[in-house]
């Protein structure tokens, strides 16, 4: 099934938690002079015009990035994220994870972007070409197959963002298998997995993220989860929030991300809240 297009949800609360975390990972990697490799398994279109028909249909960005537009943040990570977003928002665009990676990586760092959806891949090609950056590889392929084929990198430094649409209930198992496959070859991988928090209205997918987190935690790697909720978990709430699981997280990312999220949710509605919880402290 290849129906999902992220433009309908660009800049929403899920993007805020996901992209704040991803920027924190990239900041940590850049502390050393050695080059690194990034992998984005479900890259999407790269950038999103918030005035086009898809983004304007649901206007989810209004309770996400737009709610933070006039904030002067004190948290360093939130300040960096908003500064980057503002360069795109001035043209009514939102940067997806590929654009964030392109903006943050150095010239010697390598970025692999994988997107199987034909329309999304075509947009990704156009948007990345417009950014004119070295060492970006685009792949029209399944993200998990790409991770198996392209890892581990040389030198052995880098991070993976896994951000599937979870249209099918089976995609939660796909994530688990994909992460297991990576660790068979690349023990040091820093992995960020985004997941939705769904109410009972979601049927078979209700509770699937929580089960997936339990299974990923059982792999025994150091990991924490960070979440934003924007509504009560009531039967008809739908996606009431989302989060990221960070496996093999860099030092102090938990503190940096927690500070940024606590400040962000103050501006994202009366029901907005956040939490960060360590699931495994030690390997």
N, C-alpha and C positions, 0 to 999 in steps of 0.2 A: 504494500500500500504506500503510494507516494502522493498523498493529497495534501499533506501539511505544508503550509507556508507561514513562516514566522512573522511576516509583515502584519498579520492580523493582531499580533501581540507585542509588537516592537516597543521597547521602552517601558514595559510594565514592571510591576513589583518583582517579578521573577528575574527580569533582566538586571534589575538593580542589585539583588543579592548575588547573582551569578557573576556579573561583571566586576563588582567590587572585589569579590574573592579572586577572580582571575588576575586582576591588576595587582593584587597583593602578592600572588605567586610570582608574577613576572618581575615585580620590584625586588623580590628576594633573589631570584636568579641573576639579576643584573649587579648584585653586590660583588660578584667575582668577575675578573676580567675574561675568564674562559667563555667561549661561545656555548650556546645551548640550542636545543631543538624543541619546537613546540608542535603539538598535534591537536587538531580540532576535528573531531570525528563526525560532527553534524554541523557543518559550517554555515549553512543557510546562504543568504544573499550578500552578507558582508556589511552592507549599510542599508538603511531603510528611510524612505521619504515619508514623513509623518503626515503629509498632505495628500498622499495618493489614496485611492479608493479603499484598499485593504486596511491600511493603518487607520484611516478615518472612520471605518465602519464601527469598530468597537471603542476606539479612542482610549485604549487601556493605558496609554502613556500619561494620561491626565492624573492618574493616581500613582504613577511611577516617576519617571524622570522629570516630567513637567512640574510635579509637586515640589521638586527640589530646585527648580530653576532660579529662584531668588534667594536661596540659602547661602549664607557665608559660613562655611563649616569650620569647626575647630579641629576635627579629626583629620590627620594628614591624608589618610587613604581616601576619605570622602572628598577632600579638597582636590586631590589629583584626578579622581574619577570625574568630578563635575567640570574641572577645567578642560579635560579631554572632550567630554560630551558637548560642552558649550561651543567648541570649534565646529561641531557638526550641527548643533541645534540652531546656530545662527543662520543656517540654510535649511531649517526645518527637517533635518535628518537626525537619525539616531545611529550610533556606531554599534554594529553587532560585534561579537567576539573576534571575527577575523580583522575588522578594522582596528579594534583595540590592540590586538597582537601586532599588527603592522605598525601602529603608532608607537608602541612601547619597545619593540625589539630593536636590537642594534644591527648594523649592517652585516656582521658576520654570523648573526644568529639565523637559524633556518626555521621556516614556518611551513608546515604541511596542512593544507585545507582540503577536507574531504566532503563532498556533497553529491548525493546520488540523484536527487530530484532534478529532472532536466531543466525546468524553468528556473529553479533556484540556482543551479550551477551556471546557467547562462548569465544570470544577473551577477553572480559572484565573479565571473570572469571579467565582466565590464567594470565592476566596482573596484576590484583589486588592481586592474590595469590602470585605472585612473589615479590610484595612489602612488604608482611609480616607485616601488620599493624592491630592493634586491632580495634574493634568497627566499622567495615565496613560491611554493610548489602547489599547484591546484590539481586535484584528483577527482574525476567523476567515477567514484567507486563507493562501495559499502564501507562505512567507517570502521567497523570491526575488522573486516578483511584487510583494510589499509593499515590498521595498527599491527596486525599480525605480520604483515609484509615489511613494514618500515621501521619496526623497533627491534633491538635497541639502537639508538643513534650513536654516532661517533663524533666527538667525545661523548661520554656517557653522562650527559647532563640534560635535563629538560623536564617538560610537563605535558600532561594530556588533559584536554577538556572533553568530557563526554556529555552531550546535551541532546538526547533524542526527544522526539515529540511524545512518546508513550501513547501513540494512537491505539496500539494493540496491547492487550494484557501481557502478551508474550515478550514485549520489549524489556520488561523488568528482568527477565531471565537472560535476555541478550546482553544487558549491561553486566550482569554478574559473570557470565561466561567471558565477555570481552576483557573485564578486569583481570580475571584469573589467567587468561591467555597472555596478557601483557606481563604479569609477574613471573610467568615461566621463563621469560627471556630478559626482563628488565626489572630487577629487584629494586633499583633506586628511583623508579618512576614516581613523580609527584602527580597524583591524579585527582581531578576535580569532577565529581559527578553531580549534575543537577537533577532534581526530582520534584514532582508536584505533590502537594498535599490536597487530597480529594475527599469530599464529603460522601456520605452514603449514597447520594444520587448517582455516583459514578459506577455503581453496580460492582462488577467483577474486579474493577481497578481500585475500589475502595480498600485501603489498607495495604495495597501492593507496594507502595514506596517504603512503608515501615518494615514490611517483610524483607524487602531488598536490602535495606540498611542493616538489618540483623544479620543477613547472610554475608554481606560485605565485611561487617565487623568481625565475623567469625574467621576471616582470613588471617587475623592476628596482627595486622599492620597498625601502626599508630594512626588514629583518625579522629576527626571531630565533625560534627554537623552544625551548620548555621542556617537559621530559618527566619523568614519574614512571613507573618500572617496579617491579612488585611480584613478578615471577617471572622465571625464565630464559626466553629465547626458544627454547623447545623445541617440537617438532612439535605436541604435544597441549595446549600451554599456553592456547590460546584468546587472549583479550585479556590480554596480559601487562603492558600498560601503556597510557599514552595521553599526549597532549601538546597544547600550544597553539602555533599560529603567530601571532605578533603582527606585523602589518604597519603601518608608520608608527608605531612604538611611541613613547610619551612618554619624555622624558629620564629616565634613571636607573631606569626600570622593570626593566631587566635585572638590575641590582644588587639592588634590593629583592626581586624575585621569587626570585632565586637564593638569597639569604639565607634567605627563608621556606621554600623547598622543601628546602634542605639540612637545616634544623632539623626540618621535618615528617617526612621519611623516616626519621629516627632512631627514630621511634616506630611505624612502619608495617610492621614485620616484618623478619626477618633478610635477606631478599633485596631489600628496597626500596632503590631508588637514584634519583638524579635527575641531569639534565644540562641545561645551557642553552647553546645554540650560536647565534652570529650567522651568518646565511646571506647577508645583504646588509648591509654597514655603511653604505653611502652610496647615495643615490638615483642 
